[in-house]
Amino acid sequence: MANFCSSCGKPVLQNARFCTSCGAAIEGVQPAEVNRQNKRDKVLGRQRPKRTNRLRTAIIIGIVLLLGGWLYANLPKHANPKIEAQPVVASNTTYSPRGQNMFDIPSKVENGKIIIPLDVVKEKKFVAFNYVSPKNTVPLLAYISGEGKLVTAVSMCEPCNSKRFHIKGEELVCNACGSTWELDNLQAISGACGKYPPDAIPSVVVGNEVQIDEAIVARWQRRI
């Protein structure tokens, strides 16, 4: 389709900038450089948002990861109601990362209570003893948690039938299977028997005695 000069009405070449008859500028025609610049701007205009979006996405992911890590590190520990109710008998206690074994002590039964000496528990920090009845024998343990609480429990890793444990740092470890639990709450850390830590039982301190209700231990049954 031919173009015409708006000034003199003569035909002009397509994309011509000036009329060859009268020299007037042709309206509505853009120079090739302008067209090339517009095309370049369009291309760059499409590309810039992609780079911006990638950067924005990377920043958001980084913030989410940092926030998630902070929240995980600061989550409250799962509470064990039986241990939470136990008395504090010492200051914060630490154990060697090389491991501490159980120390065997005798116990006695008087007036329906299983009794062990508190001073020995505080000195040794981790003790083992038995409740013996005409029907059965139940292995028991007592230790001072990292928070200084007295923890008493049935000394048995039921899936593997182990009755012996040791404490390494902040973890209670089964001597047989190597399953580990958090010392302060007996929450599972690792191992096939993790769902079955030593079953915590309540105890009280009376003078220099740790007293456990005999009836609770006598009717205790394995969970599996």
LINTATA-V20733 format. One record per run of one state. SS is the DSSP state (h for helix, s for strand, l for the rest). FROM is the first residue (numbers start at 1). TO is the last residue. Records with the same first field share a line. If there is no record, write none. Layout:
# LINTATA-V20733
SS->FROM-TO + FROM-TO
This chain:
# LINTATA-V20733
l->1-2 + 5-10 + 13-17 + 19-24 + 26-31 + 74-80 + 85-87 + 89-99 + 102-102 + 105-107 + 111-112 + 125-125 + 133-136 + 145-148 + 155-156 + 158-161 + 163-164 + 169-170 + 175-179 + 183-187 + 191-199 + 201-203 + 207-208 + 219-224
s->3-4 + 11-12 + 18-18 + 25-25 + 88-88 + 100-101 + 103-104 + 108-110 + 113-117 + 126-132 + 137-144 + 149-154 + 157-157 + 162-162 + 165-168 + 171-174 + 180-182 + 188-190 + 200-200 + 204-206 + 209-213
h->32-73 + 81-84 + 118-124 + 214-218
